[in-house]
Amino acid sequence: MVGSIEVMNRNLYSNGGVQNGNGLEEKLDELRRLLGKADGDPLRIVGVGAGAWGSVFAALLQDSYGQFREKVQIRIWRRAGKAVDRATAEHLFEVINSREDVLRRLIRRCAYLKYVEARLGDRTLYADEILKDGFCLNMIETPLCPLKVVTNLQEAVWDADIVVNGLPSTETRDVFEEISHYWKERLTVPIIISLAKGIEAALQPVPHIITPTQMINRATGIPMDNILYLGGPNIASEIYNKEYANARICGAEKWRKPVAKFLRQPHFVVWDNSDLVTHEVMGGLKNVYAIGAGMTAALTNESATSKSVYFAHCTSEMIFITHLLAEEPEKLAGPLLADTYVTLLKGRNSWYGQMLAKGELSRDMGENISGKGMIQGVSAVGAFYELLSQSSLSVLHPEENKPVAPVELCPILKTLYKILITR
């Protein structure tokens, strides 16, 4: 019996959950060997950006591998100075007191009192401060494990072996341009895993898209072979609560297969795929059409028929756009459309569309919504519309038998542009 207790104690997660083995140390050792890590030199993994998915991703790694402290170091960077408003602090206090495990953890860490003071209005909490205790500002109701948080970007990334981009696509370029300054003296090339969904439109020398992995490549000079994209049909809070999910990691074979193996867990199955651009285009498009799905749901009183008709039309547009923009895209079915489906059901962009249609939000409130984070679909609507309006990309209209800009065959995108951009 004593031996059983000792084994149990050795197999505790850093946040108190029970570890089930699954060859985690072997997977960690294998990736360390591939990266040429010497004994005593930890594998350094850094998340850049602490939105819901970025925070959950770091917490998943911490839960799995954080016990091997001499072999791996997991940190997350977020900007300092973001204050938690009084209403959010009160909600946070309610969440803490509803979870005995979280309550005990905070008392044990001598951190509970500051949440009492914040609820009373006697203290201001900050987003980076609560993240260290396991609370993401964009996902208050899902407590995570405590995380090592760094607010100095140079300190966070300068020696990182793996960098996870959890930033919105609209911030990716600027932050990685700053990071590039800290990597000028590097002797080794890091692996970058991008979680960002969105695109930019570029019109010169010919109209084309710029995806987040391409932004990172251009900002840092890191070869595309070392830059991967991870996406899939998942909701961050549900994944952390160990609901079954899957994802695809896309990019060059050199790293996507070993990284997929490293990330794979019984409840979070990661497959690998070579078609990077198609997955990133679809990742950006799903946020566009999720806003329309939310509007449809609100305006039709959650009519199943209306929502299914919308789904049929929006996926047709998505497939048309993807085949137009990606070279030799894979068949757009299964996991790619599943990612769209889950985002239409429960993503923040769908929620945003509902709130706009109900009049509970207005466009004047901007795209960064308290408690939700950045609504990526808005900027993506503008980028796709601008790109597909270019006459140089013209296609033959199937009924009028004349060349037209591709956007003329995308009525949902045109309508979303009128509502969200030109208003």
C-alpha positions in Angstrom: 0.0 0.0 0.0 2.8 2.4 0.9 4.4 1.7 -2.5 1.2 2.5 -4.3 0.9 5.8 -2.5 4.5 6.7 -3.5 3.8 5.8 -7.1 0.7 8.0 -7.1 2.7 10.9 -5.6 5.3 10.6 -8.3 2.6 10.7 -11.0 0.9 13.9 -10.0 0.4 16.7 -12.5 1.9 20.0 -11.5 -1.7 21.3 -10.9 -2.9 18.3 -9.0 -4.3 16.1 -11.7 -3.3 12.4 -12.0 -0.8 11.6 -14.8 -1.5 8.4 -16.7 1.9 7.8 -18.3 1.3 7.2 -22.1 5.1 7.2 -22.7 5.4 11.0 -22.1 9.0 10.9 -21.0 10.0 8.8 -24.0 8.3 11.3 -26.3 10.0 14.2 -24.6 13.4 12.4 -24.9 12.9 11.7 -28.5 12.1 15.3 -29.4 15.1 16.4 -27.3 17.4 14.1 -29.3 16.1 15.4 -32.6 16.8 19.0 -31.4 20.3 18.0 -30.2 19.6 18.9 -26.6 22.4 17.9 -24.2 21.8 16.4 -20.7 21.1 19.2 -18.3 20.0 21.6 -21.0 16.2 21.8 -20.8 14.0 21.9 -23.9 12.6 25.5 -23.8 9.0 25.9 -25.0 7.5 29.4 -25.1 3.9 30.4 -25.9 3.7 33.9 -27.3 0.2 35.4 -26.7 -2.2 34.3 -24.0 -5.6 34.2 -25.5 -7.9 31.3 -24.8 -6.3 28.8 -27.2 -2.7 30.0 -26.6 -3.2 29.6 -22.8 -4.9 26.2 -23.1 -2.1 25.0 -25.4 0.6 26.0 -22.9 -1.4 24.5 -20.0 -1.8 21.2 -21.9 2.0 21.0 -22.3 2.5 21.9 -18.7 0.1 19.3 -17.5 1.7 16.6 -19.6 5.4 17.5 -19.4 5.8 19.9 -16.5 6.7 17.1 -14.2 10.0 16.6 -16.1 11.5 19.8 -14.8 15.1 19.0 -15.6 14.3 18.1 -19.2 11.7 20.8 -20.3 10.8 24.4 -19.4 7.4 25.7 -20.4 6.6 29.4 -20.3 4.1 31.8 -21.8 4.5 35.5 -22.7 1.8 38.1 -22.5 1.9 41.8 -22.3 1.9 43.3 -18.8 -0.5 46.1 -17.6 -3.9 44.7 -18.8 -6.2 45.3 -15.8 -9.0 43.0 -14.8 -12.2 45.1 -14.4 -14.4 44.9 -11.2 -17.1 42.8 -12.8 -14.6 40.2 -14.1 -12.9 40.1 -10.8 -16.3 39.3 -9.1 -17.0 36.6 -11.6 -13.5 35.2 -11.1 -14.1 35.0 -7.4 -17.3 33.1 -7.9 -15.5 30.6 -10.2 -12.8 30.1 -7.6 -15.3 29.4 -4.8 -17.2 27.0 -6.9 -14.1 24.8 -7.4 -12.8 23.2 -4.3 -9.5 22.1 -6.0 -8.9 25.6 -7.2 -9.8 27.2 -3.9 -7.4 24.9 -2.0 -4.6 25.5 -4.5 -4.9 29.3 -4.1 -5.0 29.1 -0.3 -2.0 26.8 -0.3 -0.1 29.3 -2.6 -1.2 32.2 -0.3 -2.9 33.8 -3.3 -6.6 33.7 -2.3 -6.6 37.0 -0.3 -5.9 39.1 -3.4 -9.0 37.7 -5.1 -11.1 38.6 -2.0 -9.7 42.1 -2.2 -10.3 42.4 -5.9 -14.0 41.4 -5.4 -14.4 44.1 -2.8 -12.8 46.7 -5.1 -9.8 47.1 -2.8 -7.3 45.8 -5.3 -6.7 45.8 -9.1 -5.7 42.4 -10.6 -3.8 42.2 -13.9 -4.1 39.6 -16.6 -0.5 38.4 -16.4 -0.9 38.1 -12.6 -4.0 35.9 -12.7 -2.5 33.8 -15.6 0.3 32.7 -13.2 -2.5 31.3 -11.0 -4.1 29.6 -14.0 -6.8 32.0 -15.1 -7.1 33.2 -18.7 -8.8 36.6 -19.0 -10.7 35.4 -22.1 -11.8 32.2 -20.5 -12.5 32.9 -16.8 -14.8 29.9 -16.3 -12.2 27.4 -17.2 -9.4 27.4 -14.6 -6.0 26.1 -15.9 -2.9 24.9 -14.2 -0.6 27.6 -12.8 1.7 28.8 -15.6 5.2 30.4 -15.7 4.4 33.8 -17.1 7.0 36.2 -18.6 6.1 39.7 -19.6 9.5 40.7 -21.1 9.4 39.4 -24.7 13.2 39.2 -25.1 13.5 37.2 -21.9 10.8 34.8 -23.1 12.0 34.0 -26.6 15.8 34.6 -27.0 16.8 31.0 -26.3 13.5 29.2 -27.0 13.7 25.9 -28.9 10.0 25.9 -29.7 7.8 29.0 -30.0 4.0 28.6 -30.1 2.3 31.6 -31.8 -0.9 32.1 -29.9 -1.3 35.7 -31.1 -4.2 36.9 -33.3 -3.1 37.1 -37.0 -3.5 40.9 -36.8 -0.7 41.1 -34.2 1.6 38.3 -35.5 3.7 40.3 -37.9 4.5 43.1 -35.5 5.4 40.8 -32.5 7.6 38.5 -34.6 9.4 41.5 -36.2 10.3 42.5 -32.6 11.3 38.9 -31.9 13.6 38.9 -34.9 15.8 41.5 -33.2 16.4 39.1 -30.3 17.4 36.2 -32.6 20.1 37.9 -34.6 22.9 36.2 -32.7 21.2 32.7 -32.6 23.2 29.7 -33.7 20.3 27.3 -33.9 16.9 27.7 -35.7 13.8 27.3 -33.5 10.6 25.4 -34.4 7.6 27.7 -34.6 4.0 26.3 -34.2 1.4 28.8 -35.2 -2.1 28.6 -33.9 -3.2 31.9 -35.6 -6.2 31.9 -38.0 -6.5 34.8 -40.4 -4.9 36.3 -43.5 -3.7 39.6 -44.9 -4.3 40.6 -48.5 -1.4 41.8 -50.7 -2.0 43.3 -54.1 1.6 43.6 -55.4 3.2 42.4 -57.6 0.1 40.3 -58.1 -2.9 39.8 -55.7 -2.2 37.1 -53.1 -2.7 36.2 -49.5 -0.3 36.3 -46.7 -0.9 33.7 -44.0 0.4 33.8 -40.4 3.2 31.3 -41.1 4.3 33.4 -44.1 4.2 36.5 -41.8 6.5 34.8 -39.4 8.8 33.7 -42.1 9.1 37.2 -43.6 9.5 38.8 -40.2 12.1 36.5 -38.8 13.8 34.8 -41.7 13.1 31.4 -40.1 12.8 28.9 -43.0 9.3 27.6 -43.8 10.5 24.1 -43.0 10.6 25.1 -39.4 7.2 26.8 -39.3 4.1 24.7 -38.7 0.4 25.4 -38.4 -1.9 23.6 -35.9 -5.6 23.8 -36.4 -8.7 21.6 -36.0 -12.3 21.3 -34.9 -11.9 22.3 -31.2 -13.0 24.7 -28.6 -10.2 25.7 -26.1 -12.2 25.2 -22.9 -13.6 21.9 -23.9 -10.1 20.6 -24.9 -8.8 21.5 -21.5 -11.7 19.8 -19.8 -10.5 16.7 -21.7 -13.4 16.4 -24.2 -12.2 14.3 -27.1 -10.8 16.4 -30.0 -8.4 16.2 -32.9 -6.2 18.6 -34.8 -3.8 18.7 -37.7 -0.3 20.0 -37.7 0.7 21.1 -41.1 4.1 21.9 -42.7 7.3 20.2 -43.9 7.8 16.6 -43.0 11.0 17.3 -41.2 9.3 18.6 -38.1 5.5 18.0 -38.4 5.7 14.2 -37.8 7.8 14.4 -34.6 5.9 17.4 -33.3 2.6 15.7 -33.9 3.8 12.7 -31.9 5.0 15.0 -29.1 1.7 16.8 -28.9 -0.6 13.8 -29.2 -2.6 12.8 -26.1 -5.4 10.2 -25.6 -8.1 13.0 -25.6 -6.3 15.3 -28.1 -5.2 13.4 -31.2 -2.9 15.3 -33.5 -2.5 14.2 -37.1 0.0 15.6 -39.6 -0.5 17.0 -43.1 1.6 18.6 -45.8 -0.9 21.1 -47.1 -0.1 24.1 -45.0 -1.7 26.9 -47.2 -5.0 25.2 -47.6 -5.4 24.6 -43.9 -4.5 28.2 -43.1 -6.9 29.6 -45.7 -9.7 27.5 -44.3 -8.7 28.6 -40.8 -9.2 32.2 -41.8 -12.4 31.6 -43.8 -14.1 29.7 -41.0 -14.0 32.9 -38.8 -15.5 34.9 -41.6 -18.5 32.7 -42.1 -18.9 32.0 -38.4 -20.0 35.6 -37.9 -22.7 35.1 -40.5 -23.7 31.9 -38.8 -24.2 33.7 -35.6 -26.3 36.4 -37.3 -28.4 33.7 -39.0 -29.0 31.9 -35.7 -30.1 35.1 -34.0 -32.3 36.4 -36.8 -34.1 33.0 -37.3 -34.6 32.2 -33.7 -32.2 29.2 -33.9 -34.0 27.7 -36.9 -32.3 24.4 -37.7 -33.5 24.7 -41.3 -32.1 28.2 -41.8 -28.8 27.3 -40.2 -28.4 24.2 -42.4 -29.2 26.2 -45.5 -26.6 28.8 -44.4 -24.1 26.0 -43.8 -24.6 24.7 -47.3 -24.1 28.1 -48.9 -21.1 29.2 -46.8 -19.2 26.0 -47.3 -19.7 26.3 -51.0 -18.2 29.8 -50.9 -15.3 28.6 -48.7 -14.5 25.8 -51.1 -14.6 28.1 -54.1 -12.3 30.6 -52.4 -9.9 28.0 -51.2 -9.5 26.4 -54.7 -9.0 29.9 -56.1 -6.2 30.9 -53.6 -4.4 27.6 -52.8 -2.3 25.7 -55.3 -3.5 22.1 -55.6 -5.5 22.1 -52.4 -6.4 18.8 -50.9 -10.1 17.6 -51.0 -12.0 20.0 -48.7 -13.9 17.5 -46.5 -13.6 15.8 -43.1 -11.4 17.7 -40.7 -11.2 20.9 -42.7 -15.0 21.3 -42.8 -15.3 20.0 -39.2 -13.2 23.0 -38.0 -15.7 25.2 -39.7 -18.7 23.4 -38.2 -17.5 23.7 -34.6 -16.6 27.4 -35.0 -20.1 28.0 -36.4 -21.6 26.2 -33.4 -19.7 27.7 -30.5 -16.8 29.9 -31.5 -16.3 33.5 -30.4 -16.9 34.8 -34.0 -20.3 33.1 -34.1 -21.1 34.6 -30.7 -20.1 38.0 -32.0 -22.5 37.7 -35.0 -25.3 36.7 -32.6 -24.6 39.7 -30.4 -24.5 42.1 -33.4 -27.8 40.7 -34.8 -29.5 41.0 -31.4 -28.3 44.6 -30.9 -26.3 43.7 -27.8 -23.0 44.7 -29.4 -22.3 47.4 -32.0 -19.4 47.7 -34.5 -18.4 50.9 -32.7 -17.2 48.8 -29.8 -14.3 47.5 -31.9 -13.0 44.0 -32.5 -11.4 43.3 -29.1 -14.2 42.3 -26.8 -13.8 42.1 -23.1 -13.9 38.4 -21.9 -13.7 37.1 -25.5 -10.5 38.6 -27.0 -9.9 39.5 -30.6 -12.8 38.8 -33.1 -10.5 37.6 -36.0 -13.3 37.2 -38.5 -13.8 41.0 -38.9 -10.3 41.7 -40.3 -10.5 38.5 -42.4 -13.7 39.7 -44.0 -11.9 42.9 -45.1 -8.8 41.0 -46.3 -10.7 38.3 -48.4 -13.1 40.9 -49.8 -10.2 43.2 -50.9 -8.3 40.3 -52.5 -11.3 38.8 -54.3 -12.4 42.2 -55.7 -9.3 42.3 -57.9 -10.2 42.1 -61.6 -6.9 40.4 -62.3 -8.3 37.3 -60.5 -11.5 37.4 -62.6 -13.4 34.2 -63.2 -16.1 33.3 -65.7 -19.6 34.0 -64.4 -21.5 30.7 -64.8 -24.8 32.3 -65.9 -23.8 35.6 -67.6 -20.8 34.0 -69.4 -18.5 37.0 -68.8 -15.5 37.5 -66.6 -16.2 39.0 -63.1 -14.2 39.5 -60.0 -14.4 36.4 -57.8 -16.2 38.3 -55.0 -19.2 38.6 -57.3 -19.7 34.9 -56.8 -19.5 35.2 -53.0 -22.8 36.8 -51.9 -22.3 36.0 -48.2 -18.9 37.5 -48.1 -20.2 40.6 -49.9 -23.0 41.0 -47.4 -20.7 40.5 -44.4 -18.4 43.2 -45.9 -21.3 45.6 -46.1 -22.4 45.0 -42.5 -19.0 44.8 -40.9 -16.7 47.1 -42.9 -18.7 49.7 -44.8 -21.6 49.4 -42.3 
